Amino acid sequence: MSKKIPNPNGRRGNEDHYTLIDKILHVLEKFGLNSKAEFGIKIDDNKKRFADAVGLDENNNIVEIHQVGRTNKDGSPVIRERRAITDIEKATKLKVIFHALMLILVVTIGFWIYQNL
C-alpha cells in the first residue's frame, strides 16, 4: 500500500509555490539584481533558514528577501512562515517581503472564472 506524501517537493512547496517564486525571481532580475531561489541564510552556528527568493547586488550582498507561503484566515502568515521570517530578519537585519500564496490562488481562480463566464 502506498503512503500519501503530503508534500513530495519538500520545502520547495507545491507547483503554485514555485511558480510564484519564479515570477519573483524574474522581477528581481528586471530590477538589475542577481536572483537566487532557496537561498540558505545562516541563523546561528547550527541553524540555517532558506529564503524562497533573494535579490543580490553586484557584490553578492543580499538586498531583498522574499518568502512565499500560506496564511491564516486573518491574512497573517502561518506560524511556520512567521518563525522563518523572524529568524531571517534577525540574522540579516533586512525586512522580509511576504507573498501570500492563498491570495494569489484566489485572484487566479477569480480571473479564470471571469474569463469563462
N, C-alpha and C positions, 0 to 999 in steps of 0.2 A: 504494500500500500504506500503510495507516495504522500509525503507530508507537504502541506501547503506552506510555501515560503512567503512570509508577509512582505518582504522587500528584497527580491532577488538581486537588486542592484546595490545593496548595502547603503552606505552613507550618501551615495550619489543620488538617491531618490528615484522616483518614477520618471517616465518619459516627459511628463509635463514639467517636472522639476528641472531636468537638464536641458529641455528646450528653452525654458526661461533663462537659465544660466547662459546658454549660447547667445541669446539675444543681448544680455547684459554685456558679455564679452565683446560682442560686435560694437556696441555703443561706446565702450571704453576705448576700443581701437579707433573709432571715428574721432574721438577727442584727443588722439595722439598718444595715448597711454599704451604700454605693453600690458596685455591681459593674460591672466592665468586662472584656471579653474582648479578647485580642490587644493588651494594653496595652504600648506602647513605653516602654522604660526606657533612658535614655542611659547607656551604659557609659563612654564617653570622647568626645572631640570628634568622632571619626569613626565611632563604632560605636554601634548600638542593638540591644538584645535585646528580644524580645517575650515577655512572660509570658502564659501561657494565660488566666489569670484573676487579677484583683486585687480586694481589698476596700479601699474608700476611706472615711475618716471624713468628718464633716460639713465639714471644711476641705479636702477632696480630698487628704489625705495618705495614702499607702499604709500600710495596717496589716496586710494579709495578701497573700501572693503564692502562687499555686498553679500548678504545672506538671504537665501530663499527658503521659505518654509510655510508650514500650516499655521493657522491662527485659531484662537478660541472664538466663541460666539461673539465676544465683545470686540473682536478685531486685533487683540493683542497676540503677540507670538506665543506659541505653546511653550511650556516650561523648558523643554529640551533646547529650543531655539534661544530663549531668554538667557539660559545658562551659558550657551556658546557665545552669544553676543556680549554678555558681561565679561567673560574671560578674555575674549579677543580685544575688547575696548580697554580693559585694564593693561593688557600686555603691550598694546600698540599706541595707546593714548590717542587713538583715532575713533571717530564715530562710525559705527557700522550702519549701513543703509539696508533696511529690511524690506523685502518684497514679499507680500502676502500671496501665497500660491492660490488660496481659495478665491481671492478676489479676481485673480487672472482667469481662473476657471469659470467663474460666474459671468464675467464680461465676455469671454469666448463663447460660452453657451448662449448667452443673450444675443450676441451678434449672429450666431448660427440660426437661432430661432427667427430673428428679424429677417435674415436673408431668405428663409424658407417659408415665409408667410404667403 
